[in-house]
């Protein structure tokens, strides 16, 4: 399975149904190619309240969605293997993390 729940992660920020819809519609669904996240950059995609960052850590990209304000808590996190070429799997990992408040691995 290309996107799996690692059942790890702590201190995730809380989101309600409206905020999750905002994240899905304005950030996750707006990714157009896997290469969008395969780089170190801040605010690759943004919404009114959230932003998506990515940075290289060893052979993975740590792709996370955080609140823009306050403590900038993480609400979704996917560790994407540097050889991943599936946008659908990256989106599945971010959506899975958003729903479970755990880290996901995407290969």
C-alpha positions in Angstrom: 0.0 0.0 0.0 1.6 3.3 -1.1 0.2 5.5 1.8 0.2 4.0 5.2 -0.6 5.3 8.7 2.5 5.1 10.9 0.3 5.5 14.0 2.8 8.1 15.3 2.7 11.8 15.9 1.7 14.0 18.8 0.6 17.5 19.4 -1.6 17.8 16.3 -3.7 20.9 16.1 -7.5 20.5 16.2 -9.7 21.1 13.2 -13.4 21.0 12.8 -15.4 19.8 9.7 -15.4 23.3 8.1 -11.6 23.6 8.5 -11.0 20.1 7.1 -13.0 21.0 4.1 -11.0 24.2 3.7 -7.8 22.2 3.8 -9.0 19.6 1.4 -10.5 22.1 -1.1 -7.8 24.8 -1.0 -4.6 22.9 -0.3 -4.7 19.1 -0.9 -6.9 19.2 -4.0 -5.0 22.1 -5.5 -1.8 20.1 -5.7 -1.4 19.4 -9.5 1.8 17.3 -9.7 3.8 15.2 -7.3 6.8 17.6 -7.8 4.8 20.3 -6.1 5.9 18.9 -2.7 9.3 17.4 -3.8 11.2 20.5 -2.8 12.1 22.4 0.3 9.8 25.4 0.4 7.3 27.2 2.7 3.7 28.0 1.9 3.7 25.9 -1.3 -0.1 26.1 -1.1 -2.2 28.3 1.2 -5.7 28.8 2.3 -7.3 31.4 4.5 -6.1 29.7 7.7 -3.5 27.0 6.7 -0.4 26.5 4.7 1.6 23.6 3.3 5.4 23.3 3.8 7.8 20.7 2.6 11.4 20.0 3.5 13.9 17.2 2.7 14.9 15.0 5.6 17.2 12.1 4.6 15.4 10.2 1.8 11.9 11.7 2.6 10.2 14.9 2.2 8.3 16.0 5.3 5.2 17.5 3.9 3.0 19.2 6.5 0.0 21.4 6.7 -0.1 23.9 9.6 -2.1 26.7 11.0 -0.9 30.1 9.7 -1.3 31.8 13.0 -0.9 31.1 16.7 1.4 28.2 17.5 1.4 27.1 13.9 0.3 23.6 14.9 0.6 20.8 12.4 -2.8 19.4 11.3 -1.5 16.9 8.7 1.9 15.3 8.0 3.1 12.9 5.3 6.6 11.6 5.0 7.0 11.3 1.2 9.7 9.0 -0.2 12.0 10.9 -2.6 11.2 8.4 -5.3 7.4 8.8 -5.1 5.8 9.8 -8.4 2.1 9.5 -7.4 0.2 12.6 -6.6 -2.8 10.5 -5.7 -0.8 8.7 -3.0 0.5 12.0 -1.6 -3.0 13.4 -1.4 -4.2 10.1 0.2 -1.4 10.4 2.8 -2.3 14.0 3.6 -6.0 13.3 3.8 -5.3 10.2 6.0 -3.2 12.2 8.4 -5.8 15.0 8.5 -8.4 12.5 9.5 -6.4 10.5 12.0 -4.0 13.1 13.5 -1.1 10.7 12.9 1.9 10.7 10.6 1.6 8.9 7.3 4.3 7.4 5.0 4.0 7.7 1.2 6.2 5.5 -1.0 
